[in-house]
Amino acid sequence: LTRQGEHRSRIYQDVANWYHLSPKWQAVIGTATALHLVAGACFVFLTERCFEEFSISSQIDDPLPDGLSGNWLNIVKVPIGWIPLGIFFLACILHYVFNKAMSIMTTSRVKSGGGEGDGHLDDLPAYDGEASYPAGVGELLVTDGRH
């Protein structure tokens, strides 16, 4: 990364850090995560109830159950199949909104001359070379791979 890109990345990590998020943004990303998990579980465990069987050798124009009766949307069983798809779509929207908001907040902090982040020990340096934790805190952290 360039120094500017690394600076922005550090600020983004600080802005999007769970412990620095407002309860509203924790709720948004938490809900998105939970909805993704629910949709994924439905896709895995309820496949037969959500979707018609269809293989590469099947023809869309063939009647159900061998094909999709000429409509590719018929692969989704009504109404059960649309529920996890709707949940997944909602999760994607929430995730997008969260990422967009974090990006906007990061840009705002960069433009206002905001700091380099929170100064946690897990922050990497903005230069090539090595970094170390303060005495007694941890092991040497090598960032350039030369050691």
N, C-alpha and C positions, 0 to 999 in steps of 0.2 A: 504493500500500500504506500501511497505517497504520504508525506507528513500531514497534509491537509485531510486526506481520506482517513488516515489513522486517527487524527484528532476528532473528526466527525464520528467515527466508529466508537471511540471512547465515550463521547457525549451521548450517543445513542444508547450504549450499554448502560450508562447511568440513568438516562431518562426512562428506559424500559425495565430497569431493575425492579423486581417485584416489591422489594421493601421501600422503594421510592414512589411507587405508583399510588395514585389516589384510590380510594375504595371503588370509585366508579370504573376506573380502568382495570382494576383487579377483577371486578365483576364481569366486564366485557370479555377479557381474555380467558377468564375462568369458565365462563359460559360457553365460549367458542370451543374451548378444549373439551368440556364435558359433552357438548353436542357432537363434536367429531367422534368422540369415543362411542357414544350411543349409536350414531349412524354406522360406524364401522362394525360394531357388534351386530347390528341388524343385518348388514350386508353379509357377514360371515355366517351367523347362526340362523337367519331366516331367509336364506337365498331362495329356497324352493317356494316359499310363500310370497316372496316379493317379485320374483322374476320368472318368466317362462324359460323353459329349456330351449336353448338355441346354440347351434354349433356352426363352425365355419362352413361345413358342408350343407347346412340348411339353406333354404331359399325363403327370402322375405315374402315373396308372393304366394307361397304355399299356405293353405289354410292351417289354423291352429289345430292340433298341437305341434305339427311338424314344422310349420313356418310361422309367420307373423301376420298372415292375412293381408299382405301388401302394405302394412303400416308398421314402421320400425318402432314406434312408441308402444306397440302391443307387447313388447318384451317386458314391460312393467305391468305387473298384475294390479288391477284396480280393486280396492283403494289402498291395500296394504303396502304395495311397492312404492307408492308415491310418498308415503310418510317418511321413511328414512332418507329418501332423496330430498325432500323438503327440509328435513333436519340438517342434512349435510350442506345444502345450499345456504341455509341460515347461518350455520357455523362458518362457512366460507366468507359470507358478508361481514360477520362480526370480526373475523380475523383480519380481513382487509381494512375495515374501519380502524381497528386497533393499530395495525401497521402504519396506516396513513397518518393517524393522529400522532404516533410516536415520531414519525418522520417530520411532521410539521413542528412539533415541539423541539426536536433536535435542531432543525433549521433555525428556529427562533432563538435558541440558546447560542448557536454558533454565531449568528448575526449580532447578537447582543454582547458578544465577547465573553460568553460564559466559560466557566472553568473547564478543566480537563476531565471532569468526572468527580467521583467521590473520594478518590485517593485510597481505595481499598488495596490491600496487599496483592490481590489477584490482577491488578492493572498492570499491563505490560508497558515497558518504556516506549517513548516516541522516537527512539533511535535504534540503529542496529548495534548489536553487542550483547552483553550479558547484564542481567540484573540480579540482585539478591534481596532476600528478605532481611529485615532488621535482625540483628544478632539474637540468636536463640529462638527465632520464630519458625524458620523452615529451612529447607534445602536450597542450594543454589539453583536458580532458574536460568537456563541458557536459551536465548531467543534466536540465535543466528545459525545454530547447527554446526558451528566450527569446533566445538569442544566435545 
